[in-house]
Amino acid sequence: MYVLIAPGLLFFVVFRYLPLLGNIAAWQDYSPFLGFRRSPWVGWANFAQIFSDPELLNALRNTLLLSGLQIVFAFPAPLALALLLNSVISVRVRRWIQTVVYLPHFIGWVIVVSIWNQMLGPTGVLNHVLKLFGLKAADIIGNPDSFAVLVTAQVIWKEVGWGTIIFLAAMLAIPQELYESAALDRAGPWRRIWHVTLPGIASVIILLLILRLGSVLSVGFEQILLQQPAVGADAAQTLDTFVYFRGINGGDWGLATAAGLVKGLVGTVLVLGANRAAKKLGGEGVF
């Protein structure tokens, strides 16, 4: 049995835990040419710079805005779709809808962004339709003011179908006797959802919400990076892109590592806090 466990354990040690040692660069003016041993130590200077760097503060503000929108709108979207599909009587119709909404999950972000550009870009389908009716063209893709809404809509479109899998699986575990008893008590569809379905999958909702809070400072690196040239850094600079541009392109490895480390610590604190709050409210939590 231990031989079977060894490859998986070795994977986590090599690719998950050993790279954590690289976080030492957060306390150094790190240079790849000098290495960790000869790079000068700067103490907490990189962390102090995080809270005074206007570019990083802008990235933090954008990240929190995008993450907040995704938690408010993108997180409950799969739940709403799962409740809708669960109420569809026809199995054939339900499977057809599931297949259609699952497909975008298997498309990479490069293709997704290209599709949205073809639909909503300056030369996209929307503007062709507007011109046909003599209306003014709209550049939704390149508008910084609508960028946060656009990113959230893309996340919902791509992942809403995939997210319904877990909720639908949880709904299947609810005893049918509860629905039959509710029907005998003349409970309508909405009351059955409120008093039977939602309480039956409450633990799953809390679990997924806790896990989502752990990545509250990660809002999709590739998706943002691909669209940043169209709207500019003021609207599309997030913590992930900041770490990439400042650390990889700019060579400021120490500051970028410190920002990434703070992001991970904030996510850990949020997960622990949400897990504790869930237990205090009577839930099971994650651990």
TIZABA-299342 format. One record per residue (C-alpha): y, z, x negated; residue number from 1. Coordinates in pm, whole numbers, always signed. Each point is the difference from the previous one (the first is absolute). Example, Ala and Ser with C-alpha at 12.3 -4.5 7.8 and 13.67 -1.06 7.14 Angstrom:
- -450,+780,-1230,1
- +344,-66,-137,2
***
This chain:
- +0,+0,+0,1
- +241,+86,-284,2
- -62,-345,-155,3
- +111,-161,+325,4
- +314,+214,+11,5
- +92,-71,-365,6
- +151,-353,+46,7
- +227,+114,+281,8
- +101,+313,-189,9
- +66,-203,-316,10
- +219,-240,+200,11
- +223,+280,+127,12
- +21,+162,-345,13
- +95,-324,-178,14
- +223,-165,+261,15
- +138,+296,+193,16
- +21,+313,-215,17
- +47,-123,-358,18
- +309,-210,+97,19
- +160,+325,+123,20
- +47,+92,-367,21
- +257,-280,-16,22
- +235,+213,+211,23
- +95,+172,-325,24
- +247,-290,-42,25
- +214,+166,+269,26
- +107,+257,-265,27
- +54,-259,-273,28
- +229,-287,-89,29
- -320,-198,-10,30
- -37,-318,-201,31
- -323,-203,+5,32
- +58,-80,-367,33
- +11,+369,-95,34
- -268,+125,+236,35
- -25,+345,+155,36
- -28,+180,-334,37
- +316,-139,-163,38
- +225,-52,+304,39
- +282,+258,+6,40
- -17,+285,+251,41
- +292,+30,+243,42
- -110,+298,+208,43
- +108,-23,+366,44
- +272,-258,-65,45
- -186,-277,+182,46
- -44,+220,+307,47
- +367,+100,-7,48
- +98,-367,-18,49
- -204,-74,+312,50
- +240,+197,+217,51
- +311,-151,-159,52
- -103,-365,-30,53
- +169,-190,+288,54
- -258,-278,-14,55
- -285,+245,+39,56
- +177,+190,+279,57
- +46,-332,+181,58
- -371,-75,-52,59
- -91,+344,+138,60
- +223,-53,+305,61
- -154,-341,+72,62
- -352,+137,-48,63
- +57,+287,+243,64
- +154,-238,+256,65
- -291,-245,-17,66
- -260,+276,-3,67
- +165,+173,+297,68
- +1,-322,+203,69
- -363,-64,-86,70
- -105,+351,+103,71
- +194,-21,+328,72
- -99,-356,+97,73
- -284,-132,-218,74
- -216,+314,+9,75
- -29,+33,+381,76
- -31,-379,+53,77
- -380,-9,-69,78
- -45,+298,+232,79
- +187,-175,+280,80
- -202,-319,-54,81
- -327,+196,-7,82
- +90,+172,+330,83
- +78,-343,+148,84
- -325,-154,-123,85
- -199,+302,+117,86
- +129,-59,+353,87
- -98,-370,+2,88
- -313,-31,+212,89
- -113,-345,-117,90
- -192,+34,-327,91
- +56,-368,-82,92
- +377,+28,+40,93
- +4,+322,-203,94
- -192,-158,-289,95
- +222,-307,+4,96
- +315,+212,-23,97
- -157,+212,-275,98
- -87,-309,-204,99
- +349,-146,+33,100
- +182,+318,-100,101
- -242,+79,-285,102
- +57,-332,-181,103
- +344,+73,-156,104
- -152,+296,-190,105
- -201,-241,-215,106
- +307,-203,-98,107
- +177,+91,-324,108
- +364,+102,-2,109
- +100,-324,-175,110
- -133,-201,+294,111
- +141,+244,+255,112
- +349,-22,-147,113
- -27,-380,-14,114
- -100,-14,+367,115
- +292,+219,+103,116
- +234,-214,-211,117
- -125,-310,+177,118
- +60,+168,+336,119
- +325,+194,-53,120
- +152,-146,-320,121
- +312,-220,-20,122
- -213,-315,+43,123
- -263,+166,+216,124
- -129,-69,+347,125
- +243,+241,+168,126
- +306,-179,-137,127
- -139,-338,+100,128
- -38,+127,+356,129
- +352,+151,-5,130
- +144,-332,-118,131
- -179,-184,+280,132
- +185,+217,+252,133
- +329,-28,-189,134
- +1,+362,-112,135
- +114,+144,-333,136
- -266,+28,-270,137
- -117,+350,-102,138
- -128,+95,-346,139
- -215,+301,+88,140
- -197,-10,-326,141
- +310,+13,-218,142
- +195,+256,+202,143
- +15,+339,-183,144
- +93,+182,+322,145
- -324,-100,+174,146
- -224,+30,-305,147
- -144,+343,+91,148
- -86,-117,+352,149
- -148,-322,-139,150
- -225,+187,-245,151
- -120,+237,+273,152
- -77,-291,+232,153
- -200,-170,-276,154
- -204,+315,-62,155
- -75,+33,+372,156
- -98,-367,+29,157
- -229,+14,-303,158
- -169,+338,+45,159
- +7,+90,+368,160
- -334,-166,+73,161
- -176,+158,-295,162
- +137,+343,+87,163
- -150,-14,+348,164
- -354,+7,-145,165
- +14,+372,-72,166
- +158,+90,+334,167
- -246,-212,+199,168
- -291,+157,-191,169
- +137,+345,+81,170
- +34,-91,+369,171
- -364,-108,+15,172
- -98,+356,-96,173
- +168,+145,+312,174
- -269,+89,+261,175
- +16,-236,+298,176
- -66,+299,+228,177
- +355,+116,-63,178
- +139,-330,+132,179
- -233,+13,+300,180
- +107,+357,+78,181
- +366,-98,-32,182
- -58,-296,+234,183
- -163,+231,+257,184
- +312,+216,-20,185
- +201,-315,+85,186
- +160,-20,-343,187
- +161,-340,-55,188
- -17,-203,-322,189
- +306,+166,-154,190
- -124,+352,+81,191
- -343,-83,-146,192
- +169,-118,-320,193
- +219,+310,-16,194
- -262,+262,+90,195
- -322,-157,-136,196
- +56,-272,-259,197
- +287,+145,-202,198
- -150,+353,-25,199
- -332,-159,-96,200
- +147,-183,-299,201
- +270,+254,-90,202
- -182,+108,-318,203
- -17,-363,-120,204
- +371,-55,+72,205
- +93,+315,-195,206
- -228,-99,-289,207
- +153,-348,-31,208
- +353,+139,+32,209
- -63,+248,-282,210
- -135,-277,-222,211
- +299,-220,+88,212
- +241,+276,-98,213
- -163,+3,-343,214
- +132,-348,-64,215
- +340,+53,+161,216
- +174,-117,-319,217
- -213,-316,-28,218
- +103,-278,+234,219
- -175,-307,-136,220
- +88,-118,-350,221
- -108,-363,+29,222
- +155,-51,+344,223
- +337,+135,-114,224
- -2,-174,-339,225
- -60,-342,+157,226
- +296,+34,+238,227
- +247,+181,-222,228
- +164,-318,-140,229
- +95,-110,+353,230
- +184,+320,+100,231
- +96,+158,-332,232
- -81,+329,-167,233
- +237,+208,+213,234
- -221,-52,+305,235
- -340,-58,-161,236
- -12,+225,-305,237
- -269,+264,+58,238
- -155,+257,-231,239
- -293,-229,-79,240
- +221,-296,-90,241
- +235,+231,-191,242
- -290,+124,-214,243
- -106,-360,-59,244
- +341,-138,-90,245
- +120,+300,-199,246
- -330,+77,-170,247
- -165,-340,-55,248
- +300,-232,-10,249
- +265,+240,-127,250
- -215,+191,-248,251
- +117,+342,+125,252
- -352,+133,+18,253
- +93,+368,+0,254
- +229,-18,+305,255
- -241,-228,+188,256
- -291,+235,-70,257
- +204,+301,+111,258
- +89,-179,+325,259
- -365,-88,+62,260
- -107,+357,-76,261
- +256,+147,+241,262
- -117,-246,+265,263
- -360,+115,-41,264
- +96,+368,+9,265
- +205,-47,+318,266
- -294,-177,+164,267
- -236,+283,-101,268
- +235,+265,+137,269
- +34,-189,+329,270
- -378,-33,+37,271
- -56,+370,-71,272
- +282,+99,+235,273
- -119,-226,+281,274
- -359,+118,-47,275
- +109,+364,+24,276
- +217,-72,+304,277
- -291,-178,+170,278
- -225,+302,-52,279
- +265,+239,+131,280
- +28,-215,+314,281
- -373,+26,+57,282
- -111,-325,-164,283
- -260,-44,-272,284
- +220,-165,-264,285
- -136,-206,-287,286
- -149,+279,-213,287
***
